[in-house]
């Protein structure tokens, strides 16, 4: 499963979406999103796909990094910025759901 509860919350935060915004865009009920983000239950693969597709359509890109962690970035940064600098506005979440903003790179 790519979309963990912590990643779902972080992606919504990046987009400045409420749970209701995600529900409207994904077709998944707000109560399901609330319960999933609150670690009350897991998701079926189809439901996860609906949420992930809505977040991606909103501009989020998911990527895997070393250590099997998954990060998120806005698609505009991925598409418009050279690879070596796109991490300035990315989030990396550990498998435990801990959030780490990547530090800005020094200007050269």
Backbone as XML, in Angstrom:
<?xml version="1.0"?>
<chain id="A" units="angstrom">
  <residue number="1" name="UNK">
    <atom name="N" x="0.844" y="-1.172" z="0.000"/>
    <atom name="CA" x="0.000" y="0.000" z="0.000"/>
    <atom name="C" x="0.896" y="1.244" z="0.000"/>
  </residue>
  <residue number="2" name="UNK">
    <atom name="N" x="0.675" y="2.139" z="-0.934"/>
    <atom name="CA" x="1.455" y="3.364" z="-1.037"/>
    <atom name="C" x="0.916" y="4.426" z="-0.092"/>
  </residue>
  <residue number="3" name="UNK">
    <atom name="N" x="-0.374" y="4.563" z="-0.028"/>
    <atom name="CA" x="-0.986" y="5.661" z="0.710"/>
    <atom name="C" x="-1.222" y="5.272" z="2.168"/>
  </residue>
  <residue number="4" name="UNK">
    <atom name="N" x="-0.330" y="5.705" z="3.040"/>
    <atom name="CA" x="-0.507" y="5.472" z="4.468"/>
    <atom name="C" x="-1.402" y="6.581" z="5.036"/>
  </residue>
  <residue number="5" name="UNK">
    <atom name="N" x="-1.944" y="6.402" z="6.250"/>
    <atom name="CA" x="-2.728" y="7.482" z="6.851"/>
    <atom name="C" x="-1.934" y="8.786" z="6.959"/>
  </residue>
  <residue number="6" name="UNK">
    <atom name="N" x="-0.663" y="8.698" z="7.348"/>
    <atom name="CA" x="0.171" y="9.901" z="7.474"/>
    <atom name="C" x="0.394" y="10.568" z="6.121"/>
  </residue>
  <residue number="7" name="UNK">
    <atom name="N" x="0.613" y="9.773" z="5.072"/>
    <atom name="CA" x="0.790" y="10.338" z="3.733"/>
    <atom name="C" x="-0.486" y="10.992" z="3.236"/>
  </residue>
  <residue number="8" name="UNK">
    <atom name="N" x="-1.608" y="10.401" z="3.546"/>
    <atom name="CA" x="-2.887" y="10.974" z="3.131"/>
    <atom name="C" x="-3.066" y="12.353" z="3.764"/>
  </residue>
  <residue number="9" name="UNK">
    <atom name="N" x="-2.795" y="12.452" z="5.065"/>
    <atom name="CA" x="-2.895" y="13.743" z="5.752"/>
    <atom name="C" x="-1.895" y="14.750" z="5.183"/>
  </residue>
  <residue number="10" name="UNK">
    <atom name="N" x="-0.656" y="14.305" z="4.953"/>
    <atom name="CA" x="0.375" y="15.209" z="4.426"/>
    <atom name="C" x="0.015" y="15.706" z="3.028"/>
  </residue>
  <residue number="11" name="UNK">
    <atom name="N" x="-0.477" y="14.811" z="2.185"/>
    <atom name="CA" x="-0.851" y="15.200" z="0.816"/>
    <atom name="C" x="-2.001" y="16.195" z="0.837"/>
  </residue>
  <residue number="12" name="UNK">
    <atom name="N" x="-2.981" y="15.962" z="1.701"/>
    <atom name="CA" x="-4.074" y="16.927" z="1.836"/>
    <atom name="C" x="-3.547" y="18.275" z="2.309"/>
  </residue>
  <residue number="13" name="UNK">
    <atom name="N" x="-2.600" y="18.237" z="3.232"/>
    <atom name="CA" x="-2.003" y="19.476" z="3.733"/>
    <atom name="C" x="-1.268" y="20.241" z="2.648"/>
  </residue>
  <residue number="14" name="UNK">
    <atom name="N" x="-0.524" y="19.515" z="1.808"/>
    <atom name="CA" x="0.172" y="20.146" z="0.689"/>
    <atom name="C" x="-0.807" y="20.869" z="-0.225"/>
  </residue>
  <residue number="15" name="UNK">
    <atom name="N" x="-1.971" y="20.247" z="-0.435"/>
    <atom name="CA" x="-2.978" y="20.816" z="-1.333"/>
    <atom name="C" x="-3.922" y="21.786" z="-0.615"/>
  </residue>
  <residue number="16" name="UNK">
    <atom name="N" x="-3.801" y="21.876" z="0.695"/>
    <atom name="CA" x="-4.696" y="22.697" z="1.517"/>
    <atom name="C" x="-6.145" y="22.230" z="1.354"/>
  </residue>
  <residue number="17" name="UNK">
    <atom name="N" x="-6.329" y="20.903" z="1.347"/>
    <atom name="CA" x="-7.650" y="20.298" z="1.223"/>
    <atom name="C" x="-8.130" y="19.825" z="2.582"/>
  </residue>
  <residue number="18" name="UNK">
    <atom name="N" x="-9.423" y="19.942" z="2.810"/>
    <atom name="CA" x="-10.051" y="19.332" z="3.975"/>
    <atom name="C" x="-10.373" y="17.874" z="3.630"/>
  </residue>
  <residue number="19" name="UNK">
    <atom name="N" x="-10.793" y="17.133" z="4.631"/>
    <atom name="CA" x="-11.242" y="15.765" z="4.358"/>
    <atom name="C" x="-12.435" y="15.783" z="3.414"/>
  </residue>
  <residue number="20" name="UNK">
    <atom name="N" x="-13.295" y="16.790" z="3.550"/>
    <atom name="CA" x="-14.459" y="16.893" z="2.668"/>
    <atom name="C" x="-14.034" y="17.186" z="1.233"/>
  </residue>
  <residue number="21" name="UNK">
    <atom name="N" x="-13.008" y="18.025" z="1.049"/>
    <atom name="CA" x="-12.492" y="18.288" z="-0.300"/>
    <atom name="C" x="-12.032" y="16.988" z="-0.948"/>
  </residue>
  <residue number="22" name="UNK">
    <atom name="N" x="-11.264" y="16.188" z="-0.194"/>
    <atom name="CA" x="-10.778" y="14.914" z="-0.735"/>
    <atom name="C" x="-11.943" y="13.971" z="-1.009"/>
  </residue>
  <residue number="23" name="UNK">
    <atom name="N" x="-12.925" y="13.961" z="-0.129"/>
    <atom name="CA" x="-14.101" y="13.106" z="-0.329"/>
    <atom name="C" x="-14.826" y="13.481" z="-1.619"/>
  </residue>
  <residue number="24" name="UNK">
    <atom name="N" x="-15.031" y="14.779" z="-1.824"/>
    <atom name="CA" x="-15.725" y="15.236" z="-3.035"/>
    <atom name="C" x="-14.959" y="14.873" z="-4.299"/>
  </residue>
  <residue number="25" name="UNK">
    <atom name="N" x="-13.652" y="14.978" z="-4.258"/>
    <atom name="CA" x="-12.838" y="14.731" z="-5.453"/>
    <atom name="C" x="-12.583" y="13.250" z="-5.720"/>
  </residue>
  <residue number="26" name="UNK">
    <atom name="N" x="-12.673" y="12.429" z="-4.672"/>
    <atom name="CA" x="-12.347" y="11.009" z="-4.825"/>
    <atom name="C" x="-13.563" y="10.097" z="-4.903"/>
  </residue>
  <residue number="27" name="UNK">
    <atom name="N" x="-14.696" y="10.574" z="-4.406"/>
    <atom name="CA" x="-15.869" y="9.702" z="-4.353"/>
    <atom name="C" x="-15.851" y="8.765" z="-3.156"/>
  </residue>
  <residue number="28" name="UNK">
    <atom name="N" x="-14.938" y="9.003" z="-2.214"/>
    <atom name="CA" x="-14.851" y="8.212" z="-0.985"/>
    <atom name="C" x="-15.486" y="9.045" z="0.126"/>
  </residue>
  <residue number="29" name="UNK">
    <atom name="N" x="-16.248" y="8.426" z="0.995"/>
    <atom name="CA" x="-16.939" y="9.186" z="2.039"/>
    <atom name="C" x="-15.955" y="9.845" z="3.001"/>
  </residue>
  <residue number="30" name="UNK">
    <atom name="N" x="-16.379" y="10.984" z="3.533"/>
    <atom name="CA" x="-15.532" y="11.696" z="4.492"/>
    <atom name="C" x="-15.305" y="10.854" z="5.740"/>
  </residue>
  <residue number="31" name="UNK">
    <atom name="N" x="-16.293" y="10.084" z="6.150"/>
    <atom name="CA" x="-16.117" y="9.250" z="7.342"/>
    <atom name="C" x="-15.065" y="8.164" z="7.114"/>
  </residue>
  <residue number="32" name="UNK">
    <atom name="N" x="-14.993" y="7.626" z="5.905"/>
    <atom name="CA" x="-13.959" y="6.642" z="5.591"/>
    <atom name="C" x="-12.584" y="7.291" z="5.645"/>
  </residue>
  <residue number="33" name="UNK">
    <atom name="N" x="-12.460" y="8.490" z="5.080"/>
    <atom name="CA" x="-11.188" y="9.211" z="5.108"/>
    <atom name="C" x="-10.808" y="9.539" z="6.547"/>
  </residue>
  <residue number="34" name="UNK">
    <atom name="N" x="-11.768" y="10.037" z="7.328"/>
    <atom name="CA" x="-11.512" y="10.361" z="8.739"/>
    <atom name="C" x="-11.034" y="9.131" z="9.506"/>
  </residue>
  <residue number="35" name="UNK">
    <atom name="N" x="-11.735" y="8.018" z="9.334"/>
    <atom name="CA" x="-11.361" y="6.798" z="10.057"/>
    <atom name="C" x="-10.007" y="6.269" z="9.603"/>
  </residue>
  <residue number="36" name="UNK">
    <atom name="N" x="-9.720" y="6.348" z="8.307"/>
    <atom name="CA" x="-8.435" y="5.873" z="7.813"/>
    <atom name="C" x="-7.297" y="6.751" z="8.329"/>
  </residue>
  <residue number="37" name="UNK">
    <atom name="N" x="-7.457" y="8.062" z="8.214"/>
    <atom name="CA" x="-6.402" y="8.967" z="8.680"/>
    <atom name="C" x="-6.220" y="8.880" z="10.195"/>
  </residue>
  <residue number="38" name="UNK">
    <atom name="N" x="-7.240" y="8.493" z="10.908"/>
    <atom name="CA" x="-7.160" y="8.326" z="12.352"/>
    <atom name="C" x="-6.723" y="6.939" z="12.769"/>
  </residue>
  <residue number="39" name="UNK">
    <atom name="N" x="-6.279" y="6.133" z="11.807"/>
    <atom name="CA" x="-5.799" y="4.757" z="12.051"/>
    <atom name="C" x="-6.871" y="3.862" z="12.671"/>
  </residue>
  <residue number="40" name="UNK">
    <atom name="N" x="-8.135" y="4.129" z="12.331"/>
    <atom name="CA" x="-9.216" y="3.304" z="12.865"/>
    <atom name="C" x="-9.454" y="2.046" z="12.033"/>
  </residue>
  <residue number="41" name="UNK">
    <atom name="N" x="-9.112" y="2.112" z="10.738"/>
    <atom name="CA" x="-9.214" y="0.921" z="9.891"/>
    <atom name="C" x="-8.373" y="1.108" z="8.643"/>
  </residue>
  <residue number="42" name="UNK">
    <atom name="N" x="-8.148" y="0.008" z="7.937"/>
    <atom name="CA" x="-7.381" y="0.069" z="6.693"/>
    <atom name="C" x="-8.340" y="0.286" z="5.515"/>
  </residue>
  <residue number="43" name="UNK">
    <atom name="N" x="-7.759" y="0.420" z="4.331"/>
    <atom name="CA" x="-8.553" y="0.648" z="3.120"/>
    <atom name="C" x="-8.477" y="-0.551" z="2.187"/>
  </residue>
  <residue number="44" name="UNK">
    <atom name="N" x="-9.513" y="-0.748" z="1.416"/>
    <atom name="CA" x="-9.456" y="-1.699" z="0.312"/>
    <atom name="C" x="-8.574" y="-1.085" z="-0.770"/>
  </residue>
  <residue number="45" name="UNK">
    <atom name="N" x="-7.966" y="-1.914" z="-1.581"/>
    <atom name="CA" x="-7.082" y="-1.407" z="-2.644"/>
    <atom name="C" x="-7.802" y="-0.434" z="-3.571"/>
  </residue>
  <residue number="46" name="UNK">
    <atom name="N" x="-9.043" y="-0.712" z="-3.899"/>
    <atom name="CA" x="-9.793" y="0.167" z="-4.805"/>
    <atom name="C" x="-10.031" y="1.541" z="-4.169"/>
  </residue>
  <residue number="47" name="UNK">
    <atom name="N" x="-10.295" y="1.560" z="-2.881"/>
    <atom name="CA" x="-10.511" y="2.832" z="-2.180"/>
    <atom name="C" x="-9.220" y="3.625" z="-2.108"/>
  </residue>
  <residue number="48" name="UNK">
    <atom name="N" x="-8.118" y="2.933" z="-1.806"/>
    <atom name="CA" x="-6.814" y="3.594" z="-1.797"/>
    <atom name="C" x="-6.529" y="4.202" z="-3.165"/>
  </residue>
  <residue number="49" name="UNK">
    <atom name="N" x="-6.825" y="3.461" z="-4.224"/>
    <atom name="CA" x="-6.579" y="3.959" z="-5.582"/>
    <atom name="C" x="-7.407" y="5.206" z="-5.864"/>
  </residue>
  <residue number="50" name="UNK">
    <atom name="N" x="-8.658" y="5.226" z="-5.421"/>
    <atom name="CA" x="-9.508" y="6.410" z="-5.621"/>
    <atom name="C" x="-8.904" y="7.632" z="-4.927"/>
  </residue>
  <residue number="51" name="UNK">
    <atom name="N" x="-8.450" y="7.457" z="-3.689"/>
    <atom name="CA" x="-7.851" y="8.562" z="-2.951"/>
    <atom name="C" x="-6.555" y="9.020" z="-3.611"/>
  </residue>
  <residue number="52" name="UNK">
    <atom name="N" x="-5.710" y="8.058" z="-3.958"/>
    <atom name="CA" x="-4.418" y="8.385" z="-4.576"/>
    <atom name="C" x="-4.608" y="9.108" z="-5.903"/>
  </residue>
  <residue number="53" name="UNK">
    <atom name="N" x="-5.537" y="8.641" z="-6.715"/>
    <atom name="CA" x="-5.793" y="9.283" z="-8.011"/>
    <atom name="C" x="-6.309" y="10.703" z="-7.836"/>
  </residue>
  <residue number="54" name="UNK">
    <atom name="N" x="-7.165" y="10.923" z="-6.852"/>
    <atom name="CA" x="-7.677" y="12.275" z="-6.597"/>
    <atom name="C" x="-6.543" y="13.198" z="-6.157"/>
  </residue>
  <residue number="55" name="UNK">
    <atom name="N" x="-5.671" y="12.711" z="-5.282"/>
    <atom name="CA" x="-4.533" y="13.521" z="-4.831"/>
    <atom name="C" x="-3.575" y="13.809" z="-5.982"/>
  </residue>
  <residue number="56" name="UNK">
    <atom name="N" x="-3.330" y="12.809" z="-6.830"/>
    <atom name="CA" x="-2.461" y="13.021" z="-7.986"/>
    <atom name="C" x="-3.082" y="14.005" z="-8.971"/>
  </residue>
  <residue number="57" name="UNK">
    <atom name="N" x="-4.394" y="13.913" z="-9.174"/>
    <atom name="CA" x="-5.081" y="14.852" z="-10.065"/>
    <atom name="C" x="-5.024" y="16.270" z="-9.497"/>
  </residue>
  <residue number="58" name="UNK">
    <atom name="N" x="-4.955" y="16.379" z="-8.168"/>
    <atom name="CA" x="-4.841" y="17.674" z="-7.515"/>
    <atom name="C" x="-3.444" y="18.265" z="-7.566"/>
  </residue>
  <residue number="59" name="UNK">
    <atom name="N" x="-2.462" y="17.460" z="-7.978"/>
    <atom name="CA" x="-1.109" y="17.983" z="-8.136"/>
    <atom name="C" x="-0.045" y="17.331" z="-7.280"/>
  </residue>
  <residue number="60" name="UNK">
    <atom name="N" x="-0.366" y="16.236" z="-6.604"/>
    <atom name="CA" x="0.616" y="15.547" z="-5.762"/>
    <atom name="C" x="1.296" y="14.439" z="-6.565"/>
  </residue>
  <residue number="61" name="UNK">
    <atom name="N" x="2.602" y="14.300" z="-6.375"/>
    <atom name="CA" x="3.359" y="13.187" z="-6.949"/>
    <atom name="C" x="3.924" y="12.373" z="-5.787"/>
  </residue>
  <residue number="62" name="UNK">
    <atom name="N" x="3.753" y="11.063" z="-5.833"/>
    <atom name="CA" x="4.302" y="10.157" z="-4.829"/>
    <atom name="C" x="5.584" y="9.568" z="-5.389"/>
  </residue>
  <residue number="63" name="UNK">
    <atom name="N" x="6.606" y="9.430" z="-4.547"/>
    <atom name="CA" x="7.842" y="8.802" z="-5.006"/>
    <atom name="C" x="8.461" y="8.006" z="-3.865"/>
  </residue>
  <residue number="64" name="UNK">
    <atom name="N" x="9.163" y="6.944" z="-4.226"/>
    <atom name="CA" x="9.816" y="6.084" z="-3.238"/>
    <atom name="C" x="11.278" y="6.502" z="-3.126"/>
  </residue>
  <residue number="65" name="UNK">
    <atom name="N" x="11.784" y="6.517" z="-1.900"/>
    <atom name="CA" x="13.169" y="6.882" z="-1.673"/>
    <atom name="C" x="13.882" y="5.758" z="-0.927"/>
  </residue>
  <residue number="66" name="UNK">
    <atom name="N" x="15.162" y="5.947" z="-0.687"/>
    <atom name="CA" x="15.944" y="4.926" z="0.010"/>
    <atom name="C" x="15.278" y="4.516" z="1.314"/>
  </residue>
  <residue number="67" name="UNK">
    <atom name="N" x="15.454" y="3.279" z="1.686"/>
    <atom name="CA" x="14.869" y="2.790" z="2.930"/>
    <atom name="C" x="13.393" y="2.471" z="2.818"/>
  </residue>
  <residue number="68" name="UNK">
    <atom name="N" x="12.887" y="2.441" z="1.606"/>
    <atom name="CA" x="11.482" y="2.100" z="1.341"/>
    <atom name="C" x="10.517" y="3.111" z="1.924"/>
  </residue>
  <residue number="69" name="UNK">
    <atom name="N" x="10.951" y="4.322" z="2.106"/>
    <atom name="CA" x="10.057" y="5.378" z="2.536"/>
    <atom name="C" x="9.430" y="6.003" z="1.300"/>
  </residue>
  <residue number="70" name="UNK">
    <atom name="N" x="8.308" y="6.650" z="1.491"/>
    <atom name="CA" x="7.607" y="7.281" z="0.377"/>
    <atom name="C" x="7.519" y="8.761" z="0.659"/>
  </residue>
  <residue number="71" name="UNK">
    <atom name="N" x="7.770" y="9.574" z="-0.352"/>
    <atom name="CA" x="7.683" y="11.018" z="-0.213"/>
    <atom name="C" x="6.632" y="11.576" z="-1.141"/>
  </residue>
  <residue number="72" name="UNK">
    <atom name="N" x="6.295" y="12.840" z="-0.920"/>
    <atom name="CA" x="5.354" y="13.524" z="-1.799"/>
    <atom name="C" x="5.948" y="14.854" z="-2.229"/>
  </residue>
  <residue number="73" name="UNK">
    <atom name="N" x="5.580" y="15.263" z="-3.412"/>
    <atom name="CA" x="5.979" y="16.550" z="-3.968"/>
    <atom name="C" x="4.816" y="17.047" z="-4.818"/>
  </residue>
  <residue number="74" name="UNK">
    <atom name="N" x="4.814" y="18.327" z="-5.099"/>
    <atom name="CA" x="3.825" y="18.805" z="-6.048"/>
    <atom name="C" x="4.318" y="18.469" z="-7.445"/>
  </residue>
  <residue number="75" name="UNK">
    <atom name="N" x="3.412" y="18.120" z="-8.329"/>
    <atom name="CA" x="3.800" y="17.752" z="-9.690"/>
    <atom name="C" x="4.462" y="18.905" z="-10.417"/>
  </residue>
  <residue number="76" name="UNK">
    <atom name="N" x="4.070" y="20.128" z="-10.134"/>
    <atom name="CA" x="4.675" y="21.280" z="-10.798"/>
    <atom name="C" x="6.160" y="21.334" z="-10.506"/>
  </residue>
  <residue number="77" name="UNK">
    <atom name="N" x="6.545" y="21.036" z="-9.266"/>
    <atom name="CA" x="7.967" y="21.036" z="-8.930"/>
    <atom name="C" x="8.694" y="19.917" z="-9.637"/>
  </residue>
  <residue number="78" name="UNK">
    <atom name="N" x="8.077" y="18.752" z="-9.699"/>
    <atom name="CA" x="8.704" y="17.619" z="-10.357"/>
    <atom name="C" x="8.895" y="17.907" z="-11.840"/>
  </residue>
  <residue number="79" name="UNK">
    <atom name="N" x="7.914" y="18.514" z="-12.476"/>
    <atom name="CA" x="7.963" y="18.742" z="-13.916"/>
    <atom name="C" x="8.786" y="19.967" z="-14.305"/>
  </residue>
  <residue number="80" name="UNK">
    <atom name="N" x="8.774" y="21.014" z="-13.480"/>
    <atom name="CA" x="9.375" y="22.272" z="-13.882"/>
    <atom name="C" x="10.755" y="22.544" z="-13.298"/>
  </residue>
  <residue number="81" name="UNK">
    <atom name="N" x="11.179" y="21.786" z="-12.331"/>
    <atom name="CA" x="12.421" y="22.074" z="-11.650"/>
    <atom name="C" x="13.419" y="20.953" z="-11.887"/>
  </residue>
  <residue number="82" name="UNK">
    <atom name="N" x="14.696" y="21.266" z="-12.042"/>
    <atom name="CA" x="15.702" y="20.211" z="-12.184"/>
    <atom name="C" x="15.665" y="19.263" z="-10.997"/>
  </residue>
  <residue number="83" name="UNK">
    <atom name="N" x="15.960" y="18.011" z="-11.241"/>
    <atom name="CA" x="15.862" y="16.972" z="-10.218"/>
    <atom name="C" x="16.672" y="17.301" z="-8.971"/>
  </residue>
  <residue number="84" name="UNK">
    <atom name="N" x="17.803" y="17.933" z="-9.123"/>
    <atom name="CA" x="18.628" y="18.174" z="-7.953"/>
    <atom name="C" x="18.054" y="19.238" z="-7.013"/>
  </residue>
  <residue number="85" name="UNK">
    <atom name="N" x="17.051" y="19.994" z="-7.420"/>
    <atom name="CA" x="16.515" y="21.019" z="-6.535"/>
    <atom name="C" x="15.048" y="20.808" z="-6.171"/>
  </residue>
  <residue number="86" name="UNK">
    <atom name="N" x="14.383" y="19.800" z="-6.710"/>
    <atom name="CA" x="12.954" y="19.647" z="-6.456"/>
    <atom name="C" x="12.635" y="19.283" z="-5.016"/>
  </residue>
  <residue number="87" name="UNK">
    <atom name="N" x="13.586" y="18.825" z="-4.249"/>
    <atom name="CA" x="13.303" y="18.406" z="-2.881"/>
    <atom name="C" x="13.082" y="19.577" z="-1.942"/>
  </residue>
  <residue number="88" name="UNK">
    <atom name="N" x="13.239" y="20.803" z="-2.388"/>
    <atom name="CA" x="13.074" y="21.947" z="-1.502"/>
    <atom name="C" x="11.662" y="22.053" z="-0.928"/>
  </residue>
  <residue number="89" name="UNK">
    <atom name="N" x="10.669" y="21.551" z="-1.595"/>
    <atom name="CA" x="9.303" y="21.623" z="-1.087"/>
    <atom name="C" x="8.670" y="20.242" z="-1.003"/>
  </residue>
  <residue number="90" name="UNK">
    <atom name="N" x="9.466" y="19.244" z="-0.704"/>
    <atom name="CA" x="8.964" y="17.879" z="-0.610"/>
    <atom name="C" x="8.878" y="17.451" z="0.838"/>
  </residue>
  <residue number="91" name="UNK">
    <atom name="N" x="8.084" y="16.440" z="1.073"/>
    <atom name="CA" x="7.967" y="15.848" z="2.397"/>
    <atom name="C" x="8.387" y="14.400" z="2.297"/>
  </residue>
  <residue number="92" name="UNK">
    <atom name="N" x="9.094" y="13.942" z="3.298"/>
    <atom name="CA" x="9.470" y="12.541" z="3.389"/>
    <atom name="C" x="8.895" y="12.031" z="4.696"/>
  </residue>
  <residue number="93" name="UNK">
    <atom name="N" x="8.129" y="10.953" z="4.606"/>
    <atom name="CA" x="7.540" y="10.373" z="5.800"/>
    <atom name="C" x="8.184" y="9.030" z="6.063"/>
  </residue>
  <residue number="94" name="UNK">
    <atom name="N" x="8.615" y="8.815" z="7.295"/>
    <atom name="CA" x="9.170" y="7.519" z="7.649"/>
    <atom name="C" x="8.032" y="6.508" z="7.715"/>
  </residue>
  <residue number="95" name="UNK">
    <atom name="N" x="8.387" y="5.247" z="7.772"/>
    <atom name="CA" x="7.352" y="4.216" z="7.843"/>
    <atom name="C" x="6.525" y="4.365" z="9.111"/>
  </residue>
  <residue number="96" name="UNK">
    <atom name="N" x="7.040" y="5.063" z="10.120"/>
    <atom name="CA" x="6.292" y="5.307" z="11.353"/>
    <atom name="C" x="5.400" y="6.535" z="11.243"/>
  </residue>
  <residue number="97" name="UNK">
    <atom name="N" x="5.445" y="7.222" z="10.092"/>
    <atom name="CA" x="4.598" y="8.381" z="9.882"/>
    <atom name="C" x="5.215" y="9.685" z="10.353"/>
  </residue>
  <residue number="98" name="UNK">
    <atom name="N" x="6.509" y="9.663" z="10.691"/>
    <atom name="CA" x="7.170" y="10.890" z="11.118"/>
    <atom name="C" x="7.454" y="11.756" z="9.910"/>
  </residue>
  <residue number="99" name="UNK">
    <atom name="N" x="7.200" y="13.037" z="10.037"/>
    <atom name="CA" x="7.326" y="13.978" z="8.923"/>
    <atom name="C" x="8.685" y="14.664" z="8.981"/>
  </residue>
  <residue number="100" name="UNK">
    <atom name="N" x="9.367" y="14.709" z="7.844"/>
    <atom name="CA" x="10.638" y="15.410" z="7.725"/>
    <atom name="C" x="10.613" y="16.245" z="6.470"/>
  </residue>
  <residue number="101" name="UNK">
    <atom name="N" x="10.728" y="17.548" z="6.619"/>
    <atom name="CA" x="10.863" y="18.402" z="5.436"/>
    <atom name="C" x="12.307" y="18.330" z="5.017"/>
  </residue>
  <residue number="102" name="UNK">
    <atom name="N" x="12.532" y="18.196" z="3.730"/>
    <atom name="CA" x="13.906" y="18.157" z="3.268"/>
    <atom name="C" x="14.475" y="19.562" z="3.368"/>
  </residue>
  <residue number="103" name="UNK">
    <atom name="N" x="15.712" y="19.683" z="3.817"/>
    <atom name="CA" x="16.292" y="21.021" z="3.983"/>
    <atom name="C" x="16.567" y="21.682" z="2.642"/>
  </residue>
  <residue number="104" name="UNK">
    <atom name="N" x="16.432" y="22.999" z="2.570"/>
    <atom name="CA" x="16.760" y="23.691" z="1.335"/>
    <atom name="C" x="18.222" y="23.512" z="1.011"/>
  </residue>
  <residue number="105" name="UNK">
    <atom name="N" x="18.520" y="23.388" z="-0.265"/>
    <atom name="CA" x="19.905" y="23.255" z="-0.688"/>
    <atom name="C" x="20.550" y="24.635" z="-0.729"/>
  </residue>
  <residue number="106" name="UNK">
    <atom name="N" x="21.826" y="24.702" z="-0.368"/>
    <atom name="CA" x="22.505" y="26.000" z="-0.423"/>
    <atom name="C" x="22.612" y="26.493" z="-1.859"/>
  </residue>
  <residue number="107" name="UNK">
    <atom name="N" x="22.478" y="27.803" z="-2.016"/>
    <atom name="CA" x="22.601" y="28.367" z="-3.368"/>
    <atom name="C" x="24.041" y="28.337" z="-3.794"/>
  </residue>
  <residue number="108" name="UNK">
    <atom name="N" x="24.254" y="28.142" z="-5.073"/>
    <atom name="CA" x="25.618" y="28.038" z="-5.599"/>
    <atom name="C" x="25.958" y="29.240" z="-6.416"/>
  </residue>
</chain>
